[in-house]
Amino acid sequence: MDDLRDLYQQVIFDHYRKPRNYGPLPHANRQAQGFNPLCGDKVTVYLDVESGAIRDVHFEGSGCAICTASASLMTETLKGRTPDEAEQLMEHFHAMVTGQGTNEGLGKLEVLAGVREFPQRIKCATLAWHTMKAALENAAQPVTTE
Amino acid sequence: MNMRDTQDVVRWRTDFPILESHVHERPLVYLDNAATTQKPYDVIEAEARYYRHDNANVHRGVHTLSQRATEDYEAARGKVQRFINAASPSEIIFLRGTTEAINLVAQSYGRSRLREGDEIVISAMEHHSNIVPWQMLCQQTGVRLKVIPINDAGEIQLDAYQRLLGPRTRLVAVSHVSNALGTVNPVQTMIELAHEIDVPVLLDGAQAIAHVPVDVQALDCDFYAFSGHKIYGPMGIGVLYGKTELLNTMPPYQGGGDMIRSVTFEHTEYNVLPFKFEAGTPNVAGAVGLGAALDYVGNIGMETIMAHEQNVLEHATSLVSSIPGIRLIGTAREKTGILSFVMHEAHAHDVGTILDRQGIAIRSGHHCAMPIMDRYGVPATARASFALYNTRFEAELLAAGLEKVIELFNG
C-alpha cells in the first residue's frame, strides 16, 4: 500500500477536491478538448496567450483524482511561461511520469512522480498536458490519449 | 475461504490454473468476468491437444489429420447446438465473437432486406457492439434506430417497447443480459410481442451465455449471438445462431474459401449452411476449446451455477451497498452477477487502481456502453462481475478493499 500513498499524496487530494483555475476563461484565445476514451476522462483547457507568453490558463472537465489534480497543478505552473517553455515543461513532466527522467526542477509537479509506478495511469496524468499542447497549436479536433 | 463457501466452489477453483496466481503479492481476486472469464484446464488442454495431435485444415484434405480436424470442428458445432438447443447444427455459425455475429446480421440480413424509413428497435442499455453495427446500416440504407428507454433501476420499459413496435419495425436487437447493469431482460415477452407483428428478434447473448440457461427454441428468438471467451472458452471464437429459414434467404457476409460450392470466373455457387457464412480457414482450435468449455459448464449444470452466482451477488450487493457514499448503478429485480457502482469519494478509475494494489481485479470505465453512463449522469462506473469460481469470501475482500479506498481518500 506504500506506493498507493506515494501516488495519492495529500496535495493530489487537495487539488482533486479543490481544483485551481477551474472553469471557462472568458478572455481565452486558445482552447482545446482532450478525451481519454478508455476511462471517459474529459478535459477542456483554455489559454490566454498574449505577446508570446501564457497570461492565464484554466481548465474544466471530469476525471479521476490523478487527471484532475494534474490538470489543476498544470494551470498553476504555466502562467507567465512562453509556449516553448510550456512544451519543454510538458516533455520534462512526461519523462518523469513515464520513469524516463528525473523530478528535478519540476517544482510542485513532483507530487505526481508516483505515477511512474502505475503505468496504466500515465494517460490520466498527461491528458491535460496533451490538451494544453493542442490548445497552443489551436487544434480543431479534440485530442485523445489513444 | 469463508466458512459459508461451499466445497463445490472450492473444487471448481482448482480447475482454473490462473486463480492460483498472485497480483502485487496478494492472491488474485478476479472480479472482471463480464470482460472475460478465466479458462479451466479442460479448455487449455483441449486447444493444446488439438494442435499437438489433430491440426490440419478442415473440409479439404482426404488425409487423416484433415479428417480428424474436420471431425473435431463439427463435433464442437454439435456441442454448441445442444448447449443452446438449436434445431440443427447447420444453424450454428462459427465467427470471431458476438461483435462479428451482429455485424453479420446487420450487413447480410439488414442490407439485403431493409429500406429507407424502416426501423430497428434496440434498447438504451446496449453495448456498443449492438449499437454501432446498426448505425452503420442506418448510414448505408436510411434505416432508423429506435431506442427503448429504461427506468432508474435499469429495466426495459415494456409499455414503451410496445409503443415503439409499429408498421415500419423490421428488426428488434436487444441484449439478453446487460453487461453494464446486470439486468436480465424480459426477452421471452419481447420476442412474443415482436412476433405478433412478424418482426424477427436478435438477442445479444454475450453477457447471458455463461449465467442463464439459453434455449433458442423455447425463446423462439431468430438470431442469438455470443462469444466463447465469456463462457470460459478461448478468445476469437464466437457463435451466431440463426433460424434456418432466415439464414437460407440471407446473402453471404464475406467471400472466400469454404463458403463456395463451385467457382468460375463467370459465376459462383455458394455453399450450404452453415459454411455459406464461414469464409476462409476457421478458428478450429478455438471451436474445440469452446466445445470443451460448454462441456465443463454442462457438467456442473447451469442451474447450479446460477444459484451459486446469485448467492455471491446477493452477499456482495448487501456488503457494498452498506458502505457510505456508494451508489449502485443497476438495481433491476432480475439480475445476474454484475455489481456496478460509483463512490462519492473516488472516481471509478482511482477505485480500480487501489483495488488492483490489493490483488482485486475489477473494471472501471464506461463498459463499452457510453449511452448508459449518460443515462445515469456518471462519467464511469466501477464494476465487479462474478463467475462460477467466485466466493463469498471474495465479496468480503471486495468490500474491505473499498473501505481501504475510503480510508486512503480521507487520509
Interface residues (C-beta under 8 A of the other chain):
Chain A: M1 D3 L4 R5 L7 Y8 Q10 F13 L38 C39 G40 D41 K42 S62 G63 C64 A65 I66 C67 F118 Q120 R121 C124
Chain B: A346 H347 A348 H349 D350 T353 I354 R357 Q358 S364 G365 H366 M370 M373 P379 A380 K404 L408 F409 G411
